[in-house]
């Protein structure tokens, strides 16, 4: 009776041998994505070249900090940059971006720009611009 089930009506039914579709193979967690590698390169370069720049955390994600303040971080395969409310992404030829909106019940954070991997070639320039913005604010 291994393949027999009893229905609610009390009748025996033969169970079908259901084959569940297998989920797609997951990416190897030990291999970082191209976007994660790019973030790591930017972090290494900036922390090696700029004083007071080091690795940090923002919203449980890896980030880049200057004097304890985050100016960029890697979040959901995108990079997020604190460029200020008056920043125009077109000045660095960024076409794809959105404001950071991590909370469902709050408006987007206007000074933080989320830039997808499609714009990865501009991430380093954006990180440097965010660092310069941060330093200018710290000097005030």
DRENLO-43454 format. One record per atom (N, C-alpha, C, O, CB): residue in three letters; x negated, y negated, z negated; residue number from 1; atom name. Coordinates in steps of 0.2 Angstrom, whole numbers, plus 5000, padded with zeros to 4 digits. Glycine has a CB too. Layout:
<rs>
   residuo   east   north     up   num   atomo
       ALA      X       Y      Z   NUM      CA
...
</rs>
This chain:
<rs>
   residuo   east   north     up   num   atomo
       UNK   4996    5006   5000     1       N
       UNK   5000    5000   5000     1      CA
       UNK   4996    4994   5000     1       C
       UNK   4998    4988   4998     1       O
       UNK   5005    5000   4994     1      CB
       UNK   4990    4994   5002     2       N
       UNK   4985    4989   5002     2      CA
       UNK   4988    4983   5007     2       C
       UNK   4987    4977   5005     2       O
       UNK   4978    4991   5004     2      CB
       UNK   4991    4985   5012     3       N
       UNK   4993    4980   5017     3      CA
       UNK   5000    4978   5017     3       C
       UNK   5003    4975   5021     3       O
       UNK   4991    4982   5024     3      CB
       UNK   5003    4981   5012     4       N
       UNK   5011    4980   5011     4      CA
       UNK   5012    4974   5006     4       C
       UNK   5009    4974   5001     4       O
       UNK   5014    4986   5009     4      CB
       UNK   5017    4970   5007     5       N
       UNK   5019    4965   5003     5      CA
       UNK   5026    4965   5002     5       C
       UNK   5030    4967   5007     5       O
       UNK   5017    4957   5005     5      CB
       UNK   5029    4963   4996     6       N
       UNK   5036    4963   4995     6      CA
       UNK   5039    4956   4996     6       C
       UNK   5036    4952   4992     6       O
       UNK   5038    4967   4988     6      CB
       UNK   5043    4955   5000     7       N
       UNK   5046    4949   5001     7      CA
       UNK   5051    4947   4995     7       C
       UNK   5052    4951   4991     7       O
       UNK   5050    4948   5008     7      CB
       UNK   5053    4941   4995     8       N
       UNK   5058    4939   4990     8      CA
       UNK   5064    4943   4990     8       C
       UNK   5068    4944   4985     8       O
       UNK   5060    4931   4990     8      CB
       UNK   5066    4945   4996     9       N
       UNK   5072    4949   4996     9      CA
       UNK   5071    4956   4994     9       C
       UNK   5076    4960   4994     9       O
       UNK   5075    4949   5004     9      CB
       UNK   5065    4958   4992    10       N
       UNK   5064    4965   4990    10      CA
       UNK   5062    4970   4995    10       C
       UNK   5061    4976   4994    10       O
       UNK   5069    4967   4986    10      CB
       UNK   5061    4967   5001    11       N
       UNK   5059    4972   5007    11      CA
       UNK   5052    4972   5008    11       C
       UNK   5049    4967   5007    11       O
       UNK   5063    4970   5013    11      CB
       UNK   5049    4978   5010    12       N
       UNK   5042    4978   5011    12      CA
       UNK   5041    4975   5018    12       C
       UNK   5044    4976   5023    12       O
       UNK   5040    4985   5010    12      CB
       UNK   5035    4971   5018    13       N
       UNK   5033    4969   5024    13      CA
       UNK   5025    4971   5025    13       C
       UNK   5022    4971   5021    13       O
       UNK   5034    4961   5025    13      CB
       UNK   5024    4971   5031    14       N
       UNK   5017    4973   5033    14      CA
       UNK   5013    4966   5034    14       C
       UNK   5015    4962   5038    14       O
       UNK   5016    4977   5039    14      CB
       UNK   5008    4965   5030    15       N
       UNK   5004    4959   5031    15      CA
       UNK   5000    4959   5037    15       C
       UNK   4997    4964   5039    15       O
       UNK   4999    4958   5025    15      CB
       UNK   5000    4954   5041    16       N
       UNK   4996    4953   5047    16      CA
       UNK   4988    4952   5045    16       C
       UNK   4987    4949   5040    16       O
       UNK   4998    4948   5051    16      CB
       UNK   4984    4955   5048    17       N
       UNK   4977    4954   5047    17      CA
       UNK   4975    4947   5050    17       C
       UNK   4974    4946   5056    17       O
       UNK   4972    4959   5050    17      CB
       UNK   4976    4942   5046    18       N
       UNK   4975    4935   5048    18      CA
       UNK   4967    4933   5048    18       C
       UNK   4964    4935   5043    18       O
       UNK   4978    4930   5043    18      CB
       UNK   4965    4931   5053    19       N
       UNK   4958    4929   5054    19      CA
       UNK   4958    4921   5053    19       C
       UNK   4961    4918   5057    19       O
       UNK   4955    4931   5060    19      CB
       UNK   4955    4919   5048    20       N
       UNK   4954    4912   5047    20      CA
       UNK   4949    4909   5052    20       C
       UNK   4944    4912   5052    20       O
       UNK   4953    4910   5040    20      CB
       UNK   4950    4903   5055    21       N
       UNK   4945    4900   5059    21      CA
       UNK   4940    4898   5054    21       C
       UNK   4941    4895   5049    21       O
       UNK   4948    4894   5063    21      CB
       UNK   4934    4899   5056    22       N
       UNK   4928    4897   5052    22      CA
       UNK   4926    4890   5053    22       C
       UNK   4927    4887   5059    22       O
       UNK   4922    4901   5054    22      CB
       UNK   4925    4886   5047    23       N
       UNK   4923    4879   5048    23      CA
       UNK   4917    4878   5052    23       C
       UNK   4913    4883   5052    23       O
       UNK   4922    4876   5041    23      CB
       UNK   4916    4873   5055    24       N
       UNK   4910    4871   5059    24      CA
       UNK   4904    4872   5054    24       C
       UNK   4904    4870   5048    24       O
       UNK   4910    4865   5063    24      CB
       UNK   4898    4874   5057    25       N
       UNK   4892    4874   5053    25      CA
       UNK   4891    4867   5050    25       C
       UNK   4891    4862   5054    25       O
       UNK   4886    4877   5057    25      CB
       UNK   4889    4867   5044    26       N
       UNK   4887    4860   5041    26      CA
       UNK   4880    4858   5043    26       C
       UNK   4876    4863   5044    26       O
       UNK   4888    4860   5033    26      CB
       UNK   4879    4852   5043    27       N
       UNK   4872    4850   5045    27      CA
       UNK   4868    4852   5039    27       C
       UNK   4870    4852   5033    27       O
       UNK   4872    4842   5046    27      CB
       UNK   4862    4853   5040    28       N
       UNK   4857    4855   5035    28      CA
       UNK   4856    4849   5030    28       C
       UNK   4853    4844   5032    28       O
       UNK   4850    4858   5038    28      CB
       UNK   4858    4850   5024    29       N
       UNK   4857    4845   5019    29      CA
       UNK   4850    4843   5018    29       C
       UNK   4849    4837   5015    29       O
       UNK   4861    4847   5013    29      CB
       UNK   4845    4847   5019    30       N
       UNK   4838    4846   5018    30      CA
       UNK   4836    4841   5024    30       C
       UNK   4830    4838   5023    30       O
       UNK   4834    4852   5017    30      CB
       UNK   4839    4841   5029    31       N
       UNK   4837    4836   5035    31      CA
       UNK   4841    4830   5035    31       C
       UNK   4847    4830   5035    31       O
       UNK   4838    4840   5041    31      CB
       UNK   4838    4824   5034    32       N
       UNK   4841    4818   5034    32      CA
       UNK   4844    4816   5041    32       C
       UNK   4840    4818   5046    32       O
       UNK   4837    4812   5031    32      CB
       UNK   4849    4813   5041    33       N
       UNK   4852    4811   5048    33      CA
       UNK   4847    4805   5051    33       C
       UNK   4843    4803   5047    33       O
       UNK   4859    4808   5047    33      CB
       UNK   4848    4804   5057    34       N
       UNK   4844    4799   5060    34      CA
       UNK   4845    4792   5056    34       C
       UNK   4840    4788   5056    34       O
       UNK   4845    4798   5067    34      CB
       UNK   4851    4790   5054    35       N
       UNK   4852    4784   5051    35      CA
       UNK   4849    4784   5044    35       C
       UNK   4846    4779   5042    35       O
       UNK   4860    4783   5050    35      CB
       UNK   4849    4790   5040    36       N
       UNK   4845    4790   5034    36      CA
       UNK   4838    4789   5035    36       C
       UNK   4835    4786   5031    36       O
       UNK   4847    4797   5030    36      CB
       UNK   4835    4792   5040    37       N
       UNK   4828    4792   5041    37      CA
       UNK   4826    4784   5043    37       C
       UNK   4821    4782   5041    37       O
       UNK   4826    4796   5047    37      CB
       UNK   4830    4781   5047    38       N
       UNK   4829    4774   5048    38      CA
       UNK   4829    4770   5042    38       C
       UNK   4825    4765   5041    38       O
       UNK   4834    4771   5053    38      CB
       UNK   4834    4771   5037    39       N
       UNK   4835    4767   5031    39      CA
       UNK   4828    4768   5027    39       C
       UNK   4825    4764   5025    39       O
       UNK   4841    4770   5027    39      CB
       UNK   4826    4775   5027    40       N
       UNK   4820    4776   5023    40      CA
       UNK   4814    4773   5026    40       C
       UNK   4809    4770   5022    40       O
       UNK   4819    4784   5023    40      CB
       UNK   4813    4772   5033    41       N
       UNK   4808    4769   5036    41      CA
       UNK   4808    4761   5034    41       C
       UNK   4803    4758   5033    41       O
       UNK   4808    4769   5044    41      CB
       UNK   4814    4758   5034    42       N
       UNK   4815    4751   5033    42      CA
       UNK   4813    4750   5025    42       C
       UNK   4809    4745   5024    42       O
       UNK   4822    4749   5034    42      CB
       UNK   4815    4754   5021    43       N
       UNK   4813    4754   5014    43      CA
       UNK   4806    4754   5013    43       C
       UNK   4803    4750   5009    43       O
       UNK   4817    4759   5010    43      CB
       UNK   4803    4759   5016    44       N
       UNK   4795    4760   5015    44      CA
       UNK   4792    4754   5018    44       C
       UNK   4787    4751   5015    44       O
       UNK   4793    4766   5019    44      CB
       UNK   4794    4751   5024    45       N
       UNK   4790    4746   5027    45      CA
       UNK   4791    4739   5023    45       C
       UNK   4786    4736   5021    45       O
       UNK   4793    4744   5034    45      CB
       UNK   4797    4738   5020    46       N
       UNK   4798    4732   5016    46      CA
       UNK   4795    4732   5010    46       C
       UNK   4792    4727   5007    46       O
       UNK   4806    4730   5016    46      CB
       UNK   4795    4738   5006    47       N
       UNK   4792    4738   5000    47      CA
       UNK   4785    4738   5000    47       C
       UNK   4781    4736   4996    47       O
       UNK   4794    4745   4996    47      CB
       UNK   4782    4740   5006    48       N
       UNK   4775    4740   5007    48      CA
       UNK   4772    4733   5009    48       C
       UNK   4766    4732   5007    48       O
       UNK   4773    4745   5012    48      CB
       UNK   4776    4729   5012    49       N
       UNK   4774    4723   5015    49      CA
       UNK   4776    4717   5010    49       C
       UNK   4773    4712   5010    49       O
       UNK   4777    4722   5022    49      CB
       UNK   4782    4718   5007    50       N
       UNK   4784    4712   5003    50      CA
       UNK   4784    4713   4996    50       C
       UNK   4785    4718   4993    50       O
       UNK   4792    4711   5005    50      CB
       UNK   4782    4707   4992    51       N
       UNK   4781    4708   4985    51      CA
       UNK   4788    4708   4982    51       C
       UNK   4793    4706   4984    51       O
       UNK   4777    4702   4982    51      CB
       UNK   4788    4712   4976    52       N
       UNK   4795    4713   4972    52      CA
       UNK   4800    4716   4976    52       C
       UNK   4806    4716   4973    52       O
       UNK   4797    4706   4970    52      CB
       UNK   4799    4720   4981    53       N
       UNK   4804    4724   4985    53      CA
       UNK   4803    4731   4983    53       C
       UNK   4797    4734   4984    53       O
       UNK   4804    4722   4992    53      CB
       UNK   4808    4735   4981    54       N
       UNK   4807    4742   4980    54      CA
       UNK   4814    4745   4981    54       C
       UNK   4819    4742   4982    54       O
       UNK   4805    4743   4972    54      CB
       UNK   4814    4752   4980    55       N
       UNK   4820    4756   4980    55      CA
       UNK   4825    4754   4974    55       C
       UNK   4822    4753   4969    55       O
       UNK   4819    4763   4980    55      CB
       UNK   4831    4754   4975    56       N
       UNK   4836    4753   4970    56      CA
       UNK   4842    4757   4972    56       C
       UNK   4842    4762   4976    56       O
       UNK   4838    4746   4969    56      CB
       UNK   4848    4756   4968    57       N
       UNK   4854    4759   4969    57      CA
       UNK   4860    4754   4970    57       C
       UNK   4860    4749   4966    57       O
       UNK   4856    4764   4964    57      CB
       UNK   4865    4755   4974    58       N
       UNK   4871    4751   4974    58      CA
       UNK   4877    4756   4976    58       C
       UNK   4876    4759   4980    58       O
       UNK   4870    4745   4979    58      CB
       UNK   4882    4756   4971    59       N
       UNK   4888    4760   4972    59      CA
       UNK   4886    4767   4973    59       C
       UNK   4888    4771   4978    59       O
       UNK   4892    4758   4978    59      CB
       UNK   4881    4770   4969    60       N
       UNK   4878    4776   4969    60      CA
       UNK   4875    4778   4976    60       C
       UNK   4874    4784   4978    60       O
       UNK   4884    4781   4968    60      CB
       UNK   4873    4773   4980    61       N
       UNK   4869    4774   4986    61      CA
       UNK   4862    4771   4985    61       C
       UNK   4861    4767   4981    61       O
       UNK   4873    4771   4992    61      CB
       UNK   4858    4774   4990    62       N
       UNK   4851    4771   4990    62      CA
       UNK   4851    4764   4992    62       C
       UNK   4854    4762   4997    62       O
       UNK   4846    4776   4994    62      CB
       UNK   4847    4760   4989    63       N
       UNK   4847    4753   4991    63      CA
       UNK   4840    4750   4991    63       C
       UNK   4835    4753   4989    63       O
       UNK   4851    4749   4987    63      CB
       UNK   4840    4744   4993    64       N
       UNK   4833    4740   4993    64      CA
       UNK   4834    4734   4989    64       C
       UNK   4839    4730   4990    64       O
       UNK   4831    4738   5000    64      CB
       UNK   4830    4733   4984    65       N
       UNK   4831    4727   4979    65      CA
       UNK   4825    4723   4979    65       C
       UNK   4819    4725   4981    65       O
       UNK   4832    4730   4972    65      CB
       UNK   4826    4716   4977    66       N
       UNK   4821    4712   4976    66      CA
       UNK   4822    4708   4969    66       C
       UNK   4827    4705   4968    66       O
       UNK   4821    4706   4982    66      CB
       UNK   4817    4709   4965    67       N
       UNK   4818    4707   4958    67      CA
       UNK   4824    4709   4955    67       C
       UNK   4828    4705   4951    67       O
       UNK   4817    4699   4958    67      CB
       UNK   4826    4715   4956    68       N
       UNK   4832    4718   4952    68      CA
       UNK   4838    4717   4956    68       C
       UNK   4844    4720   4953    68       O
       UNK   4832    4716   4946    68      CB
       UNK   4839    4713   4961    69       N
       UNK   4845    4712   4965    69      CA
       UNK   4845    4716   4971    69       C
       UNK   4840    4715   4975    69       O
       UNK   4846    4704   4966    69      CB
       UNK   4850    4719   4973    70       N
       UNK   4851    4723   4979    70      CA
       UNK   4853    4718   4985    70       C
       UNK   4857    4714   4984    70       O
       UNK   4857    4728   4978    70      CB
       UNK   4849    4719   4990    71       N
       UNK   4851    4715   4996    71      CA
       UNK   4853    4719   5002    71       C
       UNK   4855    4716   5007    71       O
       UNK   4845    4710   4998    71      CB
       UNK   4852    4726   5002    72       N
       UNK   4853    4730   5007    72      CA
       UNK   4854    4737   5004    72       C
       UNK   4851    4739   4999    72       O
       UNK   4848    4730   5013    72      CB
       UNK   4859    4741   5007    73       N
       UNK   4859    4748   5005    73      CA
       UNK   4862    4752   5010    73       C
       UNK   4865    4750   5015    73       O
       UNK   4864    4749   4998    73      CB
       UNK   4861    4759   5009    74       N
       UNK   4863    4764   5014    74      CA
       UNK   4870    4767   5011    74       C
       UNK   4869    4770   5006    74       O
       UNK   4858    4769   5016    74      CB
       UNK   4875    4767   5015    75       N
       UNK   4882    4769   5012    75      CA
       UNK   4886    4772   5018    75       C
       UNK   4887    4769   5023    75       O
       UNK   4886    4763   5009    75      CB
       UNK   4887    4778   5017    76       N
       UNK   4892    4782   5022    76      CA
       UNK   4889    4782   5029    76       C
       UNK   4892    4781   5034    76       O
       UNK   4899    4779   5022    76      CB
       UNK   4882    4783   5030    77       N
       UNK   4879    4783   5036    77      CA
       UNK   4878    4776   5039    77       C
       UNK   4876    4775   5045    77       O
       UNK   4882    4787   5041    77      CB
       UNK   4881    4770   5036    78       N
       UNK   4880    4764   5038    78      CA
       UNK   4875    4760   5034    78       C
       UNK   4873    4762   5028    78       O
       UNK   4887    4760   5038    78      CB
       UNK   4872    4754   5036    79       N
       UNK   4868    4750   5032    79      CA
       UNK   4873    4744   5030    79       C
       UNK   4876    4741   5034    79       O
       UNK   4862    4748   5035    79      CB
       UNK   4872    4742   5024    80       N
       UNK   4876    4736   5021    80      CA
       UNK   4871    4731   5019    80       C
       UNK   4866    4732   5016    80       O
       UNK   4880    4738   5016    80      CB
       UNK   4872    4725   5021    81       N
       UNK   4867    4719   5020    81      CA
       UNK   4871    4713   5017    81       C
       UNK   4876    4711   5019    81       O
       UNK   4864    4717   5027    81      CB
       UNK   4868    4710   5012    82       N
       UNK   4870    4704   5008    82      CA
       UNK   4867    4698   5012    82       C
       UNK   4862    4696   5011    82       O
       UNK   4869    4704   5001    82      CB
       UNK   4871    4696   5017    83       N
       UNK   4869    4690   5021    83      CA
       UNK   4872    4683   5019    83       C
       UNK   4870    4678   5022    83       O
       UNK   4870    4692   5028    83      CB
       UNK   4877    4683   5015    84       N
       UNK   4880    4677   5013    84      CA
       UNK   4886    4676   5017    84       C
       UNK   4887    4678   5023    84       O
       UNK   4875    4671   5013    84      CB
       UNK   4891    4672   5014    85       N
       UNK   4897    4671   5017    85      CA
       UNK   4897    4667   5024    85       C
       UNK   4901    4667   5028    85       O
       UNK   4902    4667   5013    85      CB
       UNK   4891    4663   5024    86       N
       UNK   4891    4658   5030    86      CA
       UNK   4887    4662   5036    86       C
       UNK   4886    4659   5041    86       O
       UNK   4887    4652   5028    86      CB
       UNK   4885    4668   5035    87       N
       UNK   4881    4671   5040    87      CA
       UNK   4885    4673   5046    87       C
       UNK   4891    4675   5046    87       O
       UNK   4877    4677   5037    87      CB
       UNK   4882    4672   5052    88       N
       UNK   4886    4674   5058    88      CA
       UNK   4881    4680   5062    88       C
       UNK   4876    4678   5064    88       O
       UNK   4886    4668   5063    88      CB
       UNK   4884    4686   5062    89       N
       UNK   4881    4691   5065    89      CA
       UNK   4878    4690   5072    89       C
       UNK   4873    4694   5074    89       O
       UNK   4885    4698   5064    89      CB
       UNK   4882    4686   5075    90       N
       UNK   4880    4685   5082    90      CA
       UNK   4873    4682   5083    90       C
       UNK   4870    4682   5088    90       O
       UNK   4885    4681   5086    90      CB
       UNK   4871    4678   5078    91       N
       UNK   4864    4675   5078    91      CA
       UNK   4858    4681   5079    91       C
       UNK   4853    4679   5082    91       O
       UNK   4863    4671   5072    91      CB
       UNK   4860    4687   5076    92       N
       UNK   4855    4692   5077    92      CA
       UNK   4857    4697   5082    92       C
       UNK   4855    4703   5083    92       O
       UNK   4854    4696   5071    92      CB
       UNK   4862    4695   5087    93       N
       UNK   4865    4699   5092    93      CA
       UNK   4868    4706   5090    93       C
       UNK   4868    4711   5093    93       O
       UNK   4860    4701   5097    93      CB
       UNK   4871    4705   5084    94       N
       UNK   4875    4711   5081    94      CA
       UNK   4882    4711   5084    94       C
       UNK   4886    4706   5082    94       O
       UNK   4875    4711   5073    94      CB
       UNK   4884    4716   5087    95       N
       UNK   4891    4716   5090    95      CA
       UNK   4896    4720   5086    95       C
       UNK   4902    4718   5085    95       O
       UNK   4891    4719   5097    95      CB
       UNK   4893    4726   5083    96       N
       UNK   4898    4730   5078    96      CA
       UNK   4896    4729   5071    96       C
       UNK   4891    4730   5069    96       O
       UNK   4897    4737   5080    96      CB
       UNK   4901    4726   5067    97       N
       UNK   4900    4725   5060    97      CA
       UNK   4907    4724   5057    97       C
       UNK   4912    4723   5061    97       O
       UNK   4896    4719   5059    97      CB
       UNK   4907    4725   5051    98       N
       UNK   4914    4723   5047    98      CA
       UNK   4911    4721   5040    98       C
       UNK   4906    4722   5038    98       O
       UNK   4918    4729   5046    98      CB
       UNK   4916    4718   5036    99       N
       UNK   4914    4716   5029    99      CA
       UNK   4915    4722   5025    99       C
       UNK   4919    4726   5026    99       O
       UNK   4919    4710   5027    99      CB
       UNK   4911    4722   5020   100       N
       UNK   4911    4728   5015   100      CA
       UNK   4918    4728   5011   100       C
       UNK   4920    4723   5009   100       O
       UNK   4905    4728   5010   100      CB
       UNK   4922    4733   5011   101       N
       UNK   4928    4734   5008   101      CA
       UNK   4928    4740   5004   101       C
       UNK   4932    4745   5007   101       O
       UNK   4934    4733   5013   101      CB
       UNK   4925    4741   4999   102       N
       UNK   4925    4748   4995   102      CA
       UNK   4931    4749   4991   102       C
       UNK   4932    4755   4988   102       O
       UNK   4918    4748   4991   102      CB
       UNK   4935    4744   4990   103       N
       UNK   4940    4745   4985   103      CA
       UNK   4947    4744   4989   103       C
       UNK   4948    4740   4993   103       O
       UNK   4940    4739   4979   103      CB
       UNK   4952    4749   4987   104       N
       UNK   4958    4749   4990   104      CA
       UNK   4962    4743   4989   104       C
       UNK   4966    4740   4993   104       O
       UNK   4962    4755   4989   104      CB
       UNK   4962    4740   4982   105       N
       UNK   4966    4735   4980   105      CA
       UNK   4963    4728   4980   105       C
       UNK   4966    4724   4976   105       O
       UNK   4969    4737   4973   105      CB
       UNK   4957    4727   4983   106       N
       UNK   4954    4721   4983   106      CA
       UNK   4952    4719   4990   106       C
       UNK   4951    4723   4994   106       O
       UNK   4948    4721   4978   106      CB
       UNK   4952    4712   4991   107       N
       UNK   4950    4710   4998   107      CA
       UNK   4942    4712   4999   107       C
       UNK   4939    4714   4995   107       O
       UNK   4951    4703   4999   107      CB
       UNK   4940    4712   5006   108       N
       UNK   4933    4713   5007   108      CA
       UNK   4929    4708   5004   108       C
       UNK   4930    4703   5003   108       O
       UNK   4933    4713   5015   108      CB
       UNK   4922    4711   5003   109       N
       UNK   4917    4706   5000   109      CA
       UNK   4914    4702   5006   109       C
       UNK   4910    4705   5010   109       O
       UNK   4912    4711   4997   109      CB
       UNK   4916    4696   5007   110       N
       UNK   4914    4692   5012   110      CA
       UNK   4907    4691   5014   110       C
       UNK   4905    4690   5020   110       O
       UNK   4917    4685   5011   110      CB
       UNK   4902    4691   5009   111       N
       UNK   4895    4690   5010   111      CA
       UNK   4891    4697   5012   111       C
       UNK   4885    4696   5013   111       O
       UNK   4892    4687   5004   111      CB
       UNK   4895    4702   5012   112       N
       UNK   4892    4709   5013   112      CA
       UNK   4894    4711   5020   112       C
       UNK   4900    4712   5021   112       O
       UNK   4893    4714   5007   112      CB
       UNK   4889    4713   5024   113       N
       UNK   4891    4715   5031   113      CA
       UNK   4889    4723   5032   113       C
       UNK   4883    4725   5030   113       O
       UNK   4887    4711   5036   113      CB
       UNK   4893    4727   5034   114       N
       UNK   4892    4734   5035   114      CA
       UNK   4891    4735   5043   114       C
       UNK   4895    4732   5047   114       O
       UNK   4899    4738   5033   114      CB
       UNK   4885    4738   5044   115       N
       UNK   4883    4738   5051   115      CA
       UNK   4882    4746   5053   115       C
       UNK   4878    4749   5049   115       O
       UNK   4876    4734   5053   115      CB
       UNK   4885    4748   5058   116       N
       UNK   4885    4756   5059   116      CA
       UNK   4878    4758   5063   116       C
       UNK   4875    4753   5065   116       O
       UNK   4891    4758   5063   116      CB
       UNK   4877    4764   5063   117       N
       UNK   4871    4767   5066   117      CA
       UNK   4871    4765   5074   117       C
       UNK   4865    4765   5076   117       O
       UNK   4871    4774   5066   117      CB
       UNK   4876    4763   5077   118       N
       UNK   4876    4761   5084   118      CA
       UNK   4871    4754   5084   118       C
       UNK   4869    4753   5090   118       O
       UNK   4883    4759   5087   118      CB
       UNK   4871    4751   5079   119       N
       UNK   4867    4745   5079   119      CA
       UNK   4860    4746   5075   119       C
       UNK   4857    4741   5073   119       O
       UNK   4871    4739   5076   119      CB
       UNK   4858    4752   5074   120       N
       UNK   4852    4754   5071   120      CA
       UNK   4846    4750   5073   120       C
       UNK   4841    4748   5068   120       O
       UNK   4851    4761   5071   120      CB
       UNK   4845    4748   5079   121       N
       UNK   4839    4744   5081   121      CA
       UNK   4839    4737   5078   121       C
       UNK   4834    4734   5078   121       O
       UNK   4839    4744   5089   121      CB
       UNK   4844    4735   5075   122       N
       UNK   4844    4728   5072   122      CA
       UNK   4844    4729   5065   122       C
       UNK   4843    4723   5061   122       O
       UNK   4851    4725   5074   122      CB
       UNK   4844    4735   5062   123       N
       UNK   4844    4735   5054   123      CA
       UNK   4838    4732   5051   123       C
       UNK   4839    4729   5046   123       O
       UNK   4844    4743   5053   123      CB
       UNK   4832    4733   5054   124       N
       UNK   4826    4730   5050   124      CA
       UNK   4827    4722   5050   124       C
       UNK   4825    4719   5045   124       O
       UNK   4820    4732   5054   124      CB
       UNK   4829    4719   5056   125       N
       UNK   4829    4712   5056   125      CA
       UNK   4835    4710   5051   125       C
       UNK   4834    4704   5048   125       O
       UNK   4831    4710   5063   125      CB
       UNK   4840    4713   5051   126       N
       UNK   4845    4712   5046   126      CA
       UNK   4843    4712   5039   126       C
       UNK   4845    4708   5035   126       O
       UNK   4852    4716   5047   126      CB
       UNK   4839    4717   5037   127       N
       UNK   4836    4718   5031   127      CA
       UNK   4832    4713   5029   127       C
       UNK   4832    4710   5023   127       O
       UNK   4832    4725   5030   127      CB
       UNK   4828    4710   5034   128       N
       UNK   4823    4705   5032   128      CA
       UNK   4827    4698   5031   128       C
       UNK   4825    4694   5027   128       O
       UNK   4818    4704   5038   128      CB
       UNK   4832    4697   5035   129       N
       UNK   4837    4692   5034   129      CA
       UNK   4840    4692   5028   129       C
       UNK   4841    4687   5024   129       O
       UNK   4842    4691   5040   129      CB
       UNK   4842    4698   5025   130       N
       UNK   4846    4698   5019   130      CA
       UNK   4840    4697   5013   130       C
       UNK   4842    4694   5008   130       O
       UNK   4849    4705   5018   130      CB
       UNK   4834    4699   5014   131       N
       UNK   4829    4698   5009   131      CA
       UNK   4828    4690   5009   131       C
       UNK   4827    4687   5003   131       O
       UNK   4823    4702   5011   131      CB
       UNK   4827    4687   5015   132       N
       UNK   4826    4680   5015   132      CA
       UNK   4832    4676   5011   132       C
       UNK   4831    4671   5008   132       O
       UNK   4825    4677   5022   132      CB
       UNK   4838    4678   5013   133       N
       UNK   4844    4675   5009   133      CA
       UNK   4843    4676   5002   133       C
       UNK   4845    4671   4998   133       O
       UNK   4850    4679   5012   133      CB
       UNK   4842    4682   5000   134       N
       UNK   4841    4683   4993   134      CA
       UNK   4836    4679   4989   134       C
       UNK   4837    4676   4984   134       O
       UNK   4839    4691   4991   134      CB
       UNK   4830    4678   4993   135       N
       UNK   4825    4674   4990   135      CA
       UNK   4827    4667   4990   135       C
       UNK   4825    4663   4985   135       O
       UNK   4818    4675   4994   135      CB
       UNK   4830    4664   4995   136       N
       UNK   4832    4658   4995   136      CA
       UNK   4837    4656   4989   136       C
       UNK   4837    4651   4986   136       O
       UNK   4836    4656   5001   136      CB
       UNK   4841    4661   4987   137       N
       UNK   4846    4660   4982   137      CA
       UNK   4842    4661   4975   137       C
       UNK   4844    4657   4971   137       O
       UNK   4851    4666   4982   137      CB
       UNK   4837    4665   4975   138       N
       UNK   4834    4665   4968   138      CA
       UNK   4829    4659   4967   138       C
       UNK   4828    4658   4961   138       O
       UNK   4829    4671   4969   138      CB
       UNK   4827    4655   4972   139       N
       UNK   4824    4649   4971   139      CA
       UNK   4828    4643   4969   139       C
       UNK   4825    4638   4966   139       O
       UNK   4820    4647   4978   139      CB
       UNK   4834    4644   4970   140       N
       UNK   4839    4638   4968   140      CA
       UNK   4839    4637   4961   140       C
       UNK   4843    4633   4958   140       O
       UNK   4846    4639   4971   140      CB
</rs>
